[in-house]
Amino acid sequence: MDYDVIYIGSGNAAWQGGRFLRKKGLKILIIEESLYGGTCANRGCNSKALLDAPYEIKALADNFEGVGKSGNFEVDWPALMEFKRKRIANMAPFLDGKFEEYDLDVAHGKGVIIDEHTVQVADKKFTTEKIVIATGLKPVIPDIKGKEFLHDSTDFLDISELPKHAIIIGAGFVGMEFASILAEAGLEADVIIRGDMALKYFHQPYVHKVIEILKEKNIRFHFTENVKEIISNVEIDDPESRVLNVACAQNSDEFLRDPDAKIDNVAYEDGFTVNCESGLSLTGDYVIAAMGREANVENIGLENVGLKYTKNGIKVNGHLQTEVENIYAAGDVADTGIAKLVTVAIHHSKYLAKELIGEADEITYPVVPAVAYTIPRIATVGVPAYVAEKSDDFDVHTIRYGNSYSLELKNDMTAEAKVIVDKDLQIVGAEIYAADAENVANMFAFIINKKITLEELDYMIYAFPSSSSVCLYKLHNIHYDL
């Protein structure tokens, strides 16, 4: 055999464990058809974090409106994008260098599984004892008329100028986070949602708070709508149709689509019209597909070894093993029932490295914090509030630490958490709504995983002021009042 393990894909689900296996003496090949490091490093997490940060700062500055703020903080998107492109362009070469440092062999091209022990890249075939599929996810593009006019998250995170009026199809992580950027930039957007909830895996009262903020900033929401088609306005011959579409977009909540309605002072703007099955018609200059992601396994040879998959990925057992004994799947492409996050992909990769050398039992997971990087942020970790509220086994306590400690939280009056405890007063979950919810969620993840008691938390001394300390101090009420 040429290799002990071949990874198809070069993201965190691959190289994090690959370098460990190489140190153990195994010969490793990583195959990548695009940029080394995968989506998160080059087209996702890093780009989003860099582009989002100035708008987060702007929102924090706005907390001091009327109490010390002078002038406006404006974000220069073109300059920011230039900076982002320079920084992100270094990621793939950096990781290529790290792979060399870790003594990992690489092959650039599409990896296709030929049989259980052979992977082909272009005209080269490599043999291996074991194969790990780590190809991640790709954006869902609906099969509708005009789908060629859609832009995915990769496109938006590399756009030179922000659209004046975007139409966002979907309200998961991507849709809501992009809506927050556009809102802080003072631009317009319409968000089309197939169901009746945005960010459905998050605490809905907190999601509604974010939606209300976005509504105040020219972001409109259209629930229970299915997109039927997307039309380029340059292909519409009737100028009156163009005017009607723009009017509907600008007045979508009130406009009754009355064919006899009088429309005054509406200027036509070139762009795209999105028509929904209900008759709702919206016009904007940029249309974003934010309808989730699906398994990126097209044309990698799964049929050659009899592996089946769904949009959720390749089914694996508790050892991340597929139905083919020596083939595994890790990261987002693995259908495990666990949240598809880069942190989980890293967990998979580290576990699988031990599994492949016989040093691991069945995989287990700590509680996994998830964050929607809207402005403000929403986070969830552990037992969710909607489960706790329906059960006699838990109690839910609301901690309004922003209201009590606004001075310490940079004049943020709204920071709040809902803390879930079991009947022994052990913290088992938390929902957070705050500017830095991600940091507070990490704190709760540590508390839950380590089973730190309220009494132990009460004994500790924290750095003050800080968002974590004031939230923890408010937990005293649970400890003392019960």
For each residue, the residues with C-beta under 8 A, 3 or more apart:
1: 4 117 127 128 129
2: 27 29 126 127 128
3: 6 27 28 29 105 126 127 128 129
4: 1 21 26 27 28 128 129 130
5: 18 21 26 27 28 29 128 129 130 131 132 356
6: 3 28 29 30 31 111 119 126 128 130 131 132
7: 10 14 15 18 28 29 30 31 132 134
8: 31 111 113 119 131 132 133 134 135 300
9: 13 14 30 31 32 38 111 133 134 135 136 331 333
10: 7 14 15 30 31 32 36 37 38 95 99 106 134
11: 14 15 37 38 39 40 41 134 136 331 342 345
12: 15 16 38 40 41 331 342 345 346 349
13: 9 16 17 38 132 134 136 330 331 332 333 334 345 346 348 349
14: 7 9 10 11 17 18 30 38 132 134 330 331 349
15: 7 10 11 12 18 19 30 95 98 99 102 104 349
16: 12 13 19 20 346 349 350 353
17: 13 14 20 21 132 330 348 349 350 351 352 353 356
18: 5 7 14 15 21 22 28 30 102 104 349 353
19: 15 16 22 23 102 104
20: 16 17 23 24 350 353 354
21: 4 5 17 18 24 26 28 353 356 357
22: 18 19 25 26 27 28 102 103 104
23: 19 20
24: 20 21 357
25: 22
26: 4 5 21 22 356 357
27: 2 3 4 5 22 105
28: 3 4 5 6 7 18 21 22 104 105
29: 2 3 5 6 7 104 105 106 107 126 128
30: 6 7 9 10 14 15 18 99 104 105 106 107
31: 6 7 8 9 10 106 107 108 109 110 111 119 121
32: 9 10 35 36 38 106 107 108
33: 108 109 110 111
34: 38 42
35: 32 38 41 42 43 91 92
36: 10 32 41 91 92 93 95 96 99 106
37: 10 11 40 41 42 91 92 95
38: 9 10 11 12 13 14 32 34 35 41 42 136
39: 11 42 43 44 45 136 137
40: 11 12 37 44 45 46 342 345
41: 11 12 35 36 37 38 44 45 46 91 92 95
42: 34 35 37 38 39 46 47 88 91 92
43: 35 39 47 153 154 157 158
44: 39 40 41 47 48 153 154 157
45: 39 40 41 48 49 342
46: 40 41 42 49 50 87 88 91
47: 42 43 44 50 51 84 88 157 158
48: 44 45 51 52 157 177 373
49: 45 46 52 53 373
50: 46 47 53 80 83 84 87 88
51: 47 48 54 55 80 81 84 157 181
52: 48 49 55 56 177 180 181 373 375
53: 49 50 56 57
54: 51 57 58 75 80
55: 51 52 58 59 75 180 181 184 185 375
56: 52 53 59 60 375 435
57: 53 54 60 61 73
58: 54 55 61 62 73 75 184
59: 55 56 62 63 184 375 376 435
60: 56 57 63 410 412 435
61: 57 58 64 69 73
62: 58 59 65 69
63: 59 60 410 411 412
64: 61 67 68 69 410 411
65: 62 69
66: 69
67: 64 411
68: 64
69: 61 62 64 65 66
70:
71:
72:
73: 57 58 61
74:
75: 54 55 58 80 184 185
76: 79 80
77: 80 81 161 162 185
78: 81 82 160 161
79: 76 82 83
80: 50 51 54 75 76 77 83 84
81: 51 77 78 84 85 158 159 160
82: 78 79 85 86
83: 50 79 80 86 87
84: 47 50 51 80 81 87 88 157
85: 81 82 88 89 158
86: 82 83 89 90
87: 46 50 83 84 90 91
88: 42 46 47 50 84 85 91
89: 85 86 92 93
90: 86 87 93 94
91: 35 36 37 41 42 46 87 88 94 95
92: 35 36 37 41 42 89 95 96
93: 36 89 90 96 97
94: 90 91 97 98
95: 10 15 36 37 41 91 92 98 99
96: 36 92 93 99 100 106
97: 93 94 100 101
98: 15 94 95 101 102
99: 10 15 30 36 95 96 102 104 106
100: 96 97 103 104
101: 97 98
102: 15 18 19 22 98 99
103: 22 100
104: 15 18 19 22 28 29 30 99 100
105: 3 27 28 29 30
106: 10 29 30 31 32 36 96 99
107: 29 30 31 32 111 121 124 126
108: 31 32 33 121
109: 31 33 121 122
110: 31 33 121 122 299 300
111: 6 8 9 31 33 107 119 120 121 300
112: 119 120 121 299 300 301 304
113: 8 118 119 131 300 301 302 304 305 327
114: 118 119 120 125 301 304
115: 118 304 305
116: 131 305 324 325 326 327
117: 1 127 128 129 131 326
118: 113 114 115 125 126 127 128
119: 6 8 31 111 112 113 114 125 126 128 131 301
120: 111 112 114 123 124 125 126 301
121: 31 107 108 109 110 111 112 124 126
122: 109 110
123: 120
124: 107 120 121
125: 114 118 119 120
126: 2 3 6 29 107 118 119 120 121
127: 1 2 3 117 118
128: 1 2 3 4 5 6 29 117 118 119 131
129: 1 3 4 5 117 326
130: 4 5 6 326 327 328 356
131: 5 6 8 113 116 117 119 128 326 327 328
132: 5 6 7 8 13 14 17 327 328 329 330 352 356
133: 8 9 297 300 314 322 327 328 329 330 333 334
134: 7 8 9 10 11 13 14 329 330 331 333 345 349
135: 8 9 295 296 297 300 333
136: 9 11 13 38 39 296 331 332 333 345
137: 39 293 294 295 296 313 332 333 340
138: 293 294 295 296
139: 152 153 154 289 291 292 293
140: 289 291 292 293 294 311
141: 147 150 152 289
142: 147 150 169 227 289 291
143: 147
144: 147 227 228 229 230
145: 228 229 230 231
146: 149 150 229 230 231 232 272
147: 141 142 143 144 150 230
148:
149: 146 230 232 272 287
150: 141 142 146 147 169 230 287 288 289
151: 155 156 159 286 287 288 289
152: 139 141 155 156 288 289
153: 43 44 139 156 157 174 178 288 290
154: 43 44 139 157 158
155: 151 152 158 159 288
156: 151 152 153 159 178 288
157: 43 44 47 48 51 84 153 154
158: 43 47 81 85 154 155
159: 81 151 155 156 162 163 286
160: 78 81
161: 77 78
162: 77 159 181 182 185 187
163: 159 166 182 187 284 285 286
164: 187 188 269 285
165: 187 188 189 190 249 269 271 283 284 285 286
166: 163 178 182 187 188 189 190 284 285 286 287 288
167: 189 190 192 249 272 274 282 283 284 286 287 288
168: 171 175 178 179 189 190 191 192 288 290
169: 142 150 175 192 227 274 287 288 289 290 291
170: 174 175 191 192 193 194 288 289 290 291 292
171: 168 175 176 179 191 193 197 198 199 221 290
172: 175 176 198 199 200 290 291 292
173: 176 177 199 372 373
174: 153 170 177 178 288 290
175: 168 169 170 171 172 178 179 191 198 288 290
176: 171 172 173 179 180 191 198 199 210 372 374
177: 48 52 173 174 180 181 372 373 374
178: 153 156 166 168 174 175 181 182 189 288 290
179: 168 171 175 176 182 183 189 191 214 219 374
180: 52 55 176 177 183 184 210 214 373 374 375
181: 51 52 55 162 177 178 184 185 375
182: 162 163 166 178 179 185 187 188 189 219
183: 179 180 186 187 189 213 214 217 218 219 375
184: 55 58 59 75 180 181 217 375
185: 55 75 77 162 181 182
186: 183 217 218
187: 162 163 164 165 166 182 183 218
188: 164 165 166 182 218 219 220 284
189: 165 166 167 168 178 179 182 183 218 219 220 284
190: 165 166 167 168 219 220 221 222 249 252 282 284
191: 168 170 171 175 176 179 198 219 220 221 222
192: 167 168 169 170 222 225 227 274 276 282
193: 170 171 196 197 198 221 222 223 224 225
194: 170 224 225 226 291
195: 200 223 224
196: 193 223 224
197: 171 193 200 204 207 223
198: 171 172 175 176 191 193 207 211 221
199: 171 172 173 176 202 207 210 372 374 378
200: 172 195 197
201: 339 370 380
202: 199 206 207 370 372 378 380 431
203: 206 207 378 380 384 385 386 418 431 433
204: 197 207 208 386
205: 208 209
206: 202 203 209 210 378 416 431 432 433
207: 197 198 199 202 203 204 210 211 378
208: 204 205 211 212
209: 205 206 212 213 414 433
210: 176 180 199 206 207 213 214 372 374 375 376 378 433
211: 198 207 208 214 215 221
212: 208 209 215 216
213: 183 209 210 216 217 375 376
214: 179 180 183 210 211 217 219 221
215: 211 212 219 220 221
216: 212 213
217: 183 184 186 213 214
218: 183 186 187 188 189
219: 179 182 183 188 189 190 191 214 215
220: 188 189 190 191 215 252 253
221: 171 190 191 193 198 211 214 215
222: 190 191 192 193 225 252 276 280 282
223: 193 195 196 197
224: 193 194 195 196
225: 192 193 194 222 276 277 278 280
226: 194 276 277 278
227: 142 144 169 192 230 274 275 276 277
228: 144 145 275 276 277
229: 144 145 146 274 275
230: 144 145 146 147 149 150 227 272 273 274 275 287
231: 145 146 235 236 272 273 274 275
232: 146 149 235 236 272
233: 236 242 245 268 270 271 272 273 283
234: 270
235: 231 232
236: 231 232 233 241 242 273
237:
238: 241 242
239: 242 243 268
240: 243 244
241: 236 238 244 245
242: 233 236 238 239 245 246 268 283
243: 239 240 246 247 263 266 268
244: 240 241 247 248 263 281
245: 233 241 242 248 249 273 281 282 283
246: 242 243 249 250 266 267 268 269 283
247: 243 244 250 251 255 261 263 266
248: 244 245 251 252 255 257 280 281 282 283
249: 165 167 190 245 246 252 281 282 283 284
250: 246 247 266
251: 247 248 254 255
252: 190 220 222 248 249 255 280 282
253: 220
254: 251
255: 247 248 251 252 261
256: 261
257: 248 279 280 281
258: 261
259:
260:
261: 247 255 256 258
262:
263: 243 244 247 266
264:
265:
266: 243 246 247 250 263
267: 246
268: 233 239 242 243 246
269: 164 165 246 283 285
270: 233 234 285
271: 165 233 283 284 285 286
272: 146 149 167 230 231 232 233 283 284 285 286 287
273: 230 231 233 236 245 281 282 283
274: 167 169 192 227 229 230 231 281 282 283 284 287
275: 227 228 229 230 231 279 280 281
276: 192 222 225 226 227 228 279 280 281 282
277: 225 226 227 228
278: 225 226
279: 257 275 276
280: 222 225 248 252 257 275 276
281: 244 245 248 249 257 273 274 275 276
282: 167 190 192 222 245 248 249 252 273 274 276
283: 165 167 233 242 245 246 248 249 269 271 272 273 274
284: 163 165 166 167 188 189 190 249 271 272 274 287
285: 163 164 165 166 269 270 271 272
286: 151 159 163 165 166 167 271 272
287: 149 150 151 166 167 169 230 272 274 284
288: 150 151 152 153 155 156 166 167 168 169 170 174 175 178
289: 139 140 141 142 150 151 152 169 170
290: 153 168 169 170 171 172 174 175 178
291: 139 140 142 169 170 172 194
292: 139 140 170 172
293: 137 138 139 140 332 340
294: 137 138 140 311 312
295: 135 137 138 309 310 311 312 313 314 332 333 335
296: 135 136 137 138 333
297: 133 135 300 302 309 313 314 333
298:
299: 110 112
300: 8 110 111 112 113 133 135 297
301: 112 113 114 119 120 304 305
302: 113 297 305 307 308 309 314
303: 306 307
304: 112 113 114 115 301
305: 113 115 116 301 302 324 327
306: 303 323 324
307: 302 303 314 322 323 324 327
308: 302 314 315 323
309: 295 297 302 313 314 315 335
310: 295 313 315 335
311: 140 294 295
312: 294 295 335
313: 137 295 297 309 310 329 332 333 334 335 336
314: 133 295 297 302 307 308 309 322 329 333 334 335
315: 308 309 310 322 323 335
316: 319 320 321 322 328 329 334 335 336
317: 320 321
318: 362 363
319: 316 328 355 360 362 363
320: 316 317 328 329 330 334 336 348 351 352 355 363
321: 316 317 325 327 328
322: 133 307 314 315 316 327 328 329
323: 306 307 308 315
324: 116 305 306 307 327
325: 116 321
326: 116 117 129 130 131
327: 113 116 130 131 132 133 305 307 321 322 324
328: 130 131 132 133 316 319 320 321 322 352 355 356
329: 132 133 134 313 314 316 320 322 333 334 335
330: 13 14 17 132 133 134 320 333 334 345 348 349 352
331: 9 11 12 13 14 134 136 334 340 344 345 348 349
332: 13 136 137 293 295 313 340 345
333: 9 13 133 134 135 136 137 295 296 297 313 314 329 330
334: 13 133 313 314 316 320 329 330 331 348
335: 295 309 310 312 313 314 315 316 329
336: 313 316 320 348
337:
338: 344 365 368
339: 201 344 368 370
340: 137 293 331 332 344 345
341: 344 345 368 370
342: 11 12 40 45 345 346
343: 346 347 368
344: 331 338 339 340 341 347 348 365 368
345: 11 12 13 40 134 136 330 331 332 340 341 342 348 349
346: 12 13 16 342 343 349 350
347: 343 344 350 351 365
348: 13 17 320 330 331 334 336 344 345 351 352 363
349: 12 13 14 15 16 17 18 134 330 331 345 346 352 353
350: 16 17 20 346 347 353 354
351: 17 320 347 348 354 355 360 363
352: 17 132 320 328 330 348 349 355 356
353: 16 17 18 20 21 349 350 356 357
354: 20 350 351 357 359 360
355: 319 320 328 351 352 358 359 360 363
356: 5 17 21 26 130 132 328 352 353
357: 21 24 26 353 354
358: 355
359: 354 355
360: 319 351 354 355 363
361:
362: 318 319
363: 318 319 320 348 351 355 360
364:
365: 338 344 347 368
366: 445 449
367: 381 382 429 445 448 449
368: 338 339 341 343 344 365 381 445
369: 379 380 381 438 441 442 444 445
370: 201 202 339 341 379 380 381 441
371: 377 378 379 437 438 441
372: 173 176 177 199 202 210 377 378 379
373: 48 49 52 173 177 180 377 438
374: 176 177 179 180 199 210 377 378
375: 52 55 56 59 180 181 183 184 210 213 435
376: 59 210 213 412 414 415 433 434 435 437
377: 371 372 373 374 432 433 434 435 436 437 438
378: 199 202 203 206 207 210 371 372 374 431 432 433 437
379: 369 370 371 372 430 431 432 437 438 440 441
380: 201 202 203 369 370 384 429 430 431 432 441
381: 367 368 369 370 429 430 432 441 444 445 448
382: 367 420 427 428 429 430 444 445 448
383: 387 388 394 420 428 429
384: 203 380 387 388 420 429 431
385: 203 388 389 396 418 420 429 431
386: 203 204 389 390
387: 383 384 390 391 394 429
388: 383 384 385 391 393 394 395 396 420 429
389: 385 386 394 396
390: 386 387
391: 387 388 394
392:
393: 388 422 423
394: 383 387 388 389 391 420 421 422 423 428 429
395: 388 420 421 423
396: 385 388 389 418 419 420
397: 418 419 420 421 477 478
398: 416 417 418
399: 416 417 418 419 471 474 475 477
400: 403 404 415 416 474
401: 404 405 409 415 416 417 467 470 471 473 474
402: 405 406 409 412 413 414 415 416 434
403: 400 406 413 414 416
404: 400 401 470 474
405: 401 402 408 409 415 465 470 473
406: 402 403 409 411 412 413
407: 411 465
408: 405 464 465 466 470
409: 401 402 405 406 412 415 434 435 465 467 470
410: 60 63 64 435
411: 63 64 67 406 407
412: 60 63 376 402 406 409 415 434 435
413: 402 403 406
414: 209 376 402 403 433 434
415: 376 400 401 402 405 409 412 433 434 435 467 471
416: 206 398 399 400 401 402 403 432 433 434
417: 398 399 401 430 431 432 433 434 440 444 471
418: 203 385 396 397 398 399 430 431
419: 396 397 399 427 429 430 444 475 478
420: 382 383 384 385 388 394 395 396 397 427 428 429 430
421: 394 395 397 425 426 427 428 454 478
422: 393 394 425 426 428
423: 393 394 395
424:
425: 421 422 453 454 478 479 482
426: 421 422 451 453 454
427: 382 419 420 421 430 444 447 448 452 454 475
428: 382 383 394 420 421 422 448
429: 367 380 381 382 383 384 385 387 388 394 419 420 444 448
430: 379 380 381 382 417 418 419 420 427 440 441 444 448
431: 202 203 206 378 379 380 384 385 417 418
432: 206 377 378 379 380 381 416 417 437 440 441 444
433: 203 206 209 210 376 377 378 414 415 416 417 437
434: 376 377 402 409 412 414 415 416 417 437 440 467
435: 56 59 60 375 376 377 409 410 412 415 467
436: 377 439 440 467
437: 371 376 377 378 379 432 433 434 440 441
438: 369 371 373 377 379 441 442
439: 436 442 443 467 468
440: 379 417 430 432 434 436 437 443 444 467 468 471
441: 369 370 371 379 380 381 430 432 437 438 444 445
442: 369 438 439 445 446
443: 439 440 446 447 468 471 472
444: 369 381 382 417 419 427 429 430 432 440 441 447 448
445: 366 367 368 369 381 382 441 442 448 449
446: 442 443 449 450 452
447: 427 443 444 450 452 457
448: 367 381 382 427 428 429 430 444 445 451
449: 366 367 445 446
450: 446 447
451: 426 448
452: 427 446 447 456 457
453: 425 426 456 457
454: 421 425 426 427 457 458 475 478 479
455: 458 459 479
456: 452 453 459 460
457: 447 452 453 454 460 472 475 479
458: 454 455 475 476 479
459: 455 456
460: 456 457 472
461:
462: 466 468 469 472 473
463: 466 469
464: 408 469 470
465: 405 407 408 409 469 470
466: 408 462 463 469 470
467: 401 409 415 434 435 436 439 440 470 471
468: 439 440 443 462 471 472
469: 462 463 464 465 466 472 473
470: 401 404 405 408 409 464 465 466 467 473 474
471: 399 401 415 417 440 443 467 468 474 475
472: 443 457 460 462 468 469 475
473: 401 405 462 469 470 476
474: 399 400 401 404 470 471 477
475: 399 419 427 454 457 458 471 472 478 479
476: 458 473 479 480
477: 397 399 474 480 481
478: 397 419 421 425 454 475 481 482
479: 425 454 455 457 458 475 476 482
480: 476 477
481: 477 478
482: 425 478 479
